[in-house]
Amino acid sequence: MIMAVLFTGCSSSTSELKLLMEWTVETAQEAASVQETGKKYRVGMITDIGGVKDQGFNQSAWEGLLAFHELTGAVTTFLESDTTEDFAPNLSALVENGYTLCWGVGYQCADAVLAVAEEYPEVNFAVIDNEYEDAPENVTSVVFRAQEPSFVVGYIAARVTKTGKVGFVGGAQSDIIDQFHYGYLAGVAYANQEQHTNVEAFVQYVGDFVDDKKGEELANEMYADGCDIIYAAAGGAGLGVIRSAGETDHFVIGVDKDQAYLDPKHILTSGMKKVDIAILRVSQEYTQGIDIGGRTLSFGMTEGAVGIPEGHENYADEIYDDAIALCDLIKAGKLIPPMNEEQYLAFISKL
């Protein structure tokens, strides 16, 4: 089943979208010029099987396109798929309906993007979370340094825990989720070294990004075994972890977006991977005539595309200030969180 929502002239006045756009339009005259240019473009996206209402990764991507629409007046849409087999037909459907920049959200879309891009060399494509060894001239790769915010939330978890046990629940194992996994473990290890503590970190995987019941079951087990904080990097399956935290009165760390609104009492913080910012910026570069094809763009703390929320009602100011100091070290290149097991082992050997 393929689902779509088309925006040609809707108005969204949320503060979140306005904040996304502040960096690029400074005057009314400039805004009018951008609007006139943007109306010529049609930019669409396909989600992965987590769906656009996953409260995280896919939703953030769509919010980026909404902000792009608000800014430029461009026509924007999304297509939602039930299975990975829908990726290529959805991309083709975008092209056949006149969309000239087509986004594939998530590494699972990578093969479909490559195949459809070859079929339509005159159309621009972009993919989130995948880097090609030899990218075609009409394909842009966007990757994130998700290990950076994951390191910081791991540090926070180790500073906040009362039981000395924290957890990580991932979706399906991949190079992308390794960034969250090992960044988080490294942050815990860093806090242990700094604070002279011995916080243990436990890891479980759901096996996919949609089974919220399995996510809840794993979280229930981890909380019962003594973990009092869990970082959920599991897409829609992570919603089950959040539900478990609320029902058992424990903390959970959100992902991709600031997920505090889902359960303000139990979401300690979030490791934010701001897909919305990347999609907005790259889409606007496209409308400005910048050649985005054949490139791999990396977004992290330096680019303002990953981080943690300012709100920290559930933990102390001192810990928040120390976490922000770590962010500053990461931005300056003085602290480089690991993105995989090999880098993690090298990192902790130097602590």
C-alpha positions as CSV (number, residue, x, y, z in Angstrom):
1,M,0.0,0.0,0.0
2,I,1.3,3.4,-0.9
3,M,0.1,6.5,0.9
4,A,0.8,10.1,0.1
5,V,0.1,13.6,1.4
6,L,0.5,16.6,-0.9
7,F,1.2,20.2,0.2
8,T,0.9,22.9,-2.3
9,G,-0.2,25.9,-0.2
10,C,-0.7,24.8,3.3
11,S,0.4,27.0,6.2
12,S,2.2,25.7,9.2
13,S,3.0,28.3,11.9
14,T,4.6,26.1,14.5
15,S,7.6,27.6,16.3
16,E,9.6,24.5,15.4
17,L,9.3,25.1,11.7
18,K,10.1,28.8,12.1
19,L,13.3,28.0,14.0
20,L,14.4,25.7,11.2
21,M,14.1,28.5,8.7
22,E,15.7,31.3,10.7
23,W,19.2,30.5,9.5
24,T,18.4,31.2,5.8
25,V,16.0,34.1,5.3
26,E,16.8,37.4,7.0
27,T,14.6,40.0,5.2
28,A,11.1,40.1,3.7
29,Q,12.6,40.9,0.3
30,E,14.8,37.9,0.4
31,A,11.9,35.7,1.6
32,A,9.8,36.9,-1.4
33,S,12.6,36.0,-3.8
34,V,13.0,32.6,-2.3
35,Q,9.3,32.0,-2.5
36,E,9.2,32.9,-6.2
37,T,12.1,30.6,-7.0
38,G,10.8,27.7,-4.9
39,K,7.4,27.6,-6.6
40,K,9.2,26.1,-9.6
41,Y,10.2,23.0,-7.7
42,R,8.6,19.7,-6.6
43,V,10.5,17.8,-3.9
44,G,9.3,14.5,-2.4
45,M,10.4,11.8,-0.1
46,I,9.8,8.1,0.6
47,T,9.9,6.9,4.2
48,D,11.3,3.6,5.3
49,I,8.9,1.0,6.7
50,G,8.8,2.8,10.1
51,G,6.3,5.3,8.6
52,V,6.0,9.0,8.8
53,K,4.3,8.9,12.2
54,D,7.2,7.1,13.9
55,Q,7.7,10.1,16.3
56,G,11.3,10.1,15.3
57,F,13.5,9.6,12.2
58,N,10.8,9.6,9.4
59,Q,8.7,12.3,11.1
60,S,11.7,14.5,11.4
61,A,12.5,14.1,7.7
62,W,8.9,15.1,6.8
63,E,9.1,18.2,9.1
64,G,12.2,19.2,7.2
65,L,10.3,19.1,3.9
66,L,7.4,21.0,5.6
67,A,9.8,23.7,6.6
68,F,11.2,23.7,3.0
69,H,7.7,24.2,1.7
70,E,7.0,27.0,4.1
71,L,10.2,28.7,3.1
72,T,10.1,28.3,-0.6
73,G,6.5,27.6,-1.6
74,A,7.7,24.4,-3.4
75,V,5.4,21.5,-3.7
76,T,6.3,18.7,-1.3
77,T,4.9,15.3,-0.6
78,F,5.8,12.0,1.0
79,L,5.1,8.4,0.0
80,E,4.8,5.8,2.8
81,S,5.6,2.1,2.2
82,D,4.6,-1.1,3.9
83,T,7.6,-3.1,2.9
84,T,11.1,-2.6,1.4
85,E,9.7,-3.8,-1.9
86,D,7.7,-0.6,-2.2
87,F,10.8,1.7,-2.2
88,A,11.6,1.6,-5.9
89,P,7.9,1.9,-7.0
90,N,7.4,4.8,-4.7
91,L,10.5,6.6,-6.0
92,S,9.4,6.0,-9.6
93,A,5.9,7.3,-8.7
94,L,7.5,10.5,-7.4
95,V,9.4,11.0,-10.7
96,E,6.3,10.2,-12.8
97,N,4.4,12.8,-11.0
98,G,7.0,15.5,-11.7
99,Y,9.1,15.5,-8.6
100,T,12.7,16.6,-9.5
101,L,14.4,16.0,-6.2
102,C,13.4,12.7,-4.6
103,W,14.6,11.7,-1.1
104,G,15.0,8.2,0.2
105,V,14.8,8.3,4.0
106,G,17.0,5.6,5.6
107,Y,19.8,3.3,4.6
108,Q,17.3,0.6,3.7
109,C,16.3,2.8,0.7
110,A,19.8,3.0,-0.7
111,D,19.6,0.2,-3.3
112,A,16.3,1.5,-4.6
113,V,17.6,5.0,-4.8
114,L,20.6,3.8,-6.9
115,A,18.4,1.7,-9.2
116,V,15.8,4.4,-9.9
117,A,18.5,7.1,-10.2
118,E,20.1,5.1,-13.0
119,E,16.7,4.8,-14.7
120,Y,16.1,8.6,-14.5
121,P,19.4,10.3,-14.9
122,E,17.8,13.7,-15.4
123,V,16.2,13.7,-11.9
124,N,18.0,14.4,-8.7
125,F,17.9,11.9,-5.8
126,A,19.2,12.1,-2.2
127,V,19.4,9.4,0.4
128,I,19.7,9.6,4.2
129,D,22.2,7.5,6.1
130,N,24.0,5.9,3.2
131,E,27.3,6.6,1.5
132,Y,28.1,5.1,-1.9
133,E,31.6,4.3,-2.9
134,D,31.0,5.8,-6.3
135,A,27.9,8.0,-6.2
136,P,26.2,8.8,-9.5
137,E,26.1,12.4,-10.6
138,N,22.4,12.7,-9.8
139,V,22.6,11.2,-6.3
140,T,23.5,13.0,-3.0
141,S,24.3,11.0,0.1
142,V,23.6,12.6,3.6
143,V,25.2,11.0,6.6
144,F,25.2,12.0,10.3
145,R,27.7,11.6,13.1
146,A,25.1,10.1,15.4
147,Q,27.9,8.8,17.7
148,E,28.3,12.4,18.9
149,P,25.0,13.0,20.6
150,S,24.9,9.3,21.6
151,F,28.2,9.8,23.5
152,V,26.8,12.7,25.4
153,V,23.5,11.0,26.4
154,G,25.6,8.0,27.5
155,Y,27.6,10.4,29.7
156,I,24.4,11.8,31.1
157,A,22.9,8.4,31.8
158,A,26.0,7.3,33.7
159,R,25.9,10.5,35.8
160,V,22.2,10.1,36.6
161,T,21.7,6.4,37.2
162,K,21.0,5.4,40.8
163,T,21.4,1.6,40.2
164,G,24.7,1.7,38.4
165,K,23.1,-0.1,35.4
166,V,22.0,1.5,32.1
167,G,20.7,0.0,28.9
168,F,20.6,0.4,25.1
169,V,17.9,-1.0,22.9
170,G,18.6,-0.9,19.2
171,G,16.4,-1.6,16.2
172,A,18.2,-3.8,13.7
173,Q,22.0,-4.0,13.8
174,S,23.8,-2.0,11.1
175,D,26.7,0.4,10.6
176,I,24.2,3.2,11.3
177,I,22.9,1.8,14.6
178,D,26.5,1.0,15.6
179,Q,27.0,4.8,15.8
180,F,24.3,5.0,18.5
181,H,25.4,1.8,20.2
182,Y,29.1,2.4,20.6
183,G,28.8,6.2,21.0
184,Y,26.6,5.5,24.0
185,L,28.8,2.9,25.5
186,A,31.8,5.2,25.1
187,G,30.0,8.1,26.9
188,V,29.2,5.7,29.8
189,A,32.9,4.7,29.9
190,Y,34.1,8.3,29.8
191,A,31.8,9.2,32.7
192,N,33.1,6.2,34.7
193,Q,36.7,7.3,34.2
194,E,35.9,11.0,35.0
195,Q,33.7,10.3,38.1
196,H,35.5,7.2,39.3
197,T,32.4,5.1,39.0
198,N,31.6,1.7,37.6
199,V,28.3,2.0,35.7
200,E,27.5,-1.1,33.6
201,A,25.8,-0.8,30.2
202,F,23.6,-3.6,28.8
203,V,22.6,-4.0,25.1
204,Q,19.6,-5.6,23.4
205,Y,18.3,-5.5,19.8
206,V,14.7,-5.7,18.7
207,G,15.6,-7.0,15.2
208,D,13.6,-4.3,13.3
209,F,12.4,-0.7,13.7
210,V,8.6,-1.3,13.9
211,D,7.9,-4.0,16.6
212,D,7.0,-1.7,19.5
213,K,5.7,-4.7,21.5
214,K,9.1,-6.4,21.3
215,G,10.7,-3.1,22.3
216,E,8.5,-2.9,25.3
217,E,9.2,-6.5,26.3
218,L,13.0,-6.0,26.1
219,A,12.7,-2.8,28.1
220,N,10.6,-4.5,30.8
221,E,13.2,-7.2,31.1
222,M,16.1,-4.6,31.4
223,Y,14.3,-2.5,33.9
224,A,13.5,-5.6,35.9
225,D,17.1,-6.6,35.8
226,G,18.2,-3.3,37.4
227,C,18.7,-0.8,34.6
228,D,17.0,2.5,35.5
229,I,17.8,4.3,32.2
230,I,17.6,3.0,28.6
231,Y,18.6,4.7,25.4
232,A,16.2,3.6,22.6
233,A,17.6,3.9,19.1
234,A,15.0,1.7,17.5
235,G,12.6,3.9,15.4
236,G,9.0,2.9,15.9
237,A,10.0,0.0,18.1
238,G,11.5,2.5,20.5
239,L,8.0,3.8,21.3
240,G,7.6,0.5,23.2
241,V,10.6,1.3,25.3
242,I,9.1,4.7,26.1
243,R,5.8,3.1,27.0
244,S,7.7,0.7,29.3
245,A,9.5,3.5,31.0
246,G,6.2,5.2,31.8
247,E,4.6,2.1,33.1
248,T,7.5,1.0,35.3
249,D,8.4,4.6,36.4
250,H,12.0,4.6,34.9
251,F,13.9,6.9,32.6
252,V,14.3,6.5,28.9
253,I,16.4,8.5,26.5
254,G,14.7,9.5,23.2
255,V,16.3,9.6,19.8
256,D,16.4,11.6,16.6
257,K,13.9,14.3,17.8
258,D,13.5,15.8,21.2
259,Q,11.0,13.2,22.3
260,A,10.2,14.7,25.7
261,Y,6.7,15.6,24.7
262,L,5.9,11.9,24.5
263,D,6.4,11.5,28.3
264,P,7.9,14.5,30.0
265,K,8.3,12.8,33.4
266,H,10.2,9.8,32.1
267,I,12.2,10.9,29.1
268,L,15.5,12.0,30.6
269,T,16.9,13.6,27.4
270,S,17.2,12.7,23.7
271,G,20.1,12.0,21.4
272,M,18.9,14.3,18.5
273,K,19.8,13.5,14.9
274,K,18.2,16.5,13.1
275,V,17.2,15.0,9.8
276,D,14.9,17.9,9.3
277,I,17.8,20.4,9.2
278,A,19.7,18.3,6.7
279,I,16.7,17.9,4.3
280,L,15.9,21.6,4.5
281,R,19.4,22.7,3.8
282,V,20.2,20.3,1.0
283,S,16.8,20.9,-0.6
284,Q,17.3,24.6,-0.6
285,E,20.8,24.3,-2.1
286,Y,19.1,22.4,-4.9
287,T,16.6,25.2,-5.5
288,Q,19.5,27.7,-5.5
289,G,21.1,25.9,-8.4
290,I,23.9,24.5,-6.4
291,D,25.2,21.2,-7.8
292,I,24.4,18.7,-5.0
293,G,24.8,15.5,-7.1
294,G,27.6,13.0,-6.6
295,R,28.4,14.3,-3.1
296,T,28.4,12.9,0.4
297,L,27.5,15.5,3.0
298,S,28.3,14.8,6.7
299,F,26.3,16.5,9.4
300,G,27.2,16.5,13.1
301,M,27.6,18.9,16.1
302,T,29.7,21.3,14.1
303,E,26.9,21.8,11.6
304,G,24.3,22.0,14.3
305,A,22.6,18.9,13.0
306,V,23.0,16.6,16.1
307,G,22.9,17.3,19.8
308,I,20.8,17.2,23.0
309,P,17.8,19.3,24.0
310,E,18.2,22.4,26.2
311,G,15.5,21.1,28.5
312,H,16.8,19.1,31.4
313,E,14.1,19.1,34.0
314,N,14.8,15.5,35.0
315,Y,18.5,15.9,35.8
316,A,20.8,18.5,37.5
317,D,22.1,21.7,36.0
318,E,25.6,20.6,36.8
319,I,25.3,17.5,34.7
320,Y,23.8,19.5,31.9
321,D,26.6,22.0,32.0
322,D,29.2,19.2,31.9
323,A,27.4,17.6,29.0
324,I,27.5,20.9,27.0
325,A,31.2,21.2,27.8
326,L,31.6,17.8,26.1
327,C,29.6,19.0,23.1
328,D,32.1,21.9,22.9
329,L,35.0,19.5,22.9
330,I,33.4,17.5,20.2
331,K,32.8,20.6,18.0
332,A,36.4,21.6,18.5
333,G,37.6,18.2,17.4
334,K,39.3,17.6,20.8
335,L,37.0,14.7,21.6
336,I,36.1,12.2,18.9
337,P,33.4,9.6,19.9
338,P,33.7,6.2,18.3
339,M,31.3,5.0,15.6
340,N,31.9,1.3,15.7
341,E,33.2,-1.5,17.9
342,E,36.8,-1.2,16.6
343,Q,36.9,2.5,17.4
344,Y,35.2,1.9,20.7
345,L,37.8,-0.6,21.9
346,A,40.6,1.8,20.9
347,F,38.8,4.7,22.7
348,I,38.3,2.9,26.0
349,S,41.9,1.6,25.9
350,K,43.1,5.2,26.1
351,L,40.9,6.2,29.1
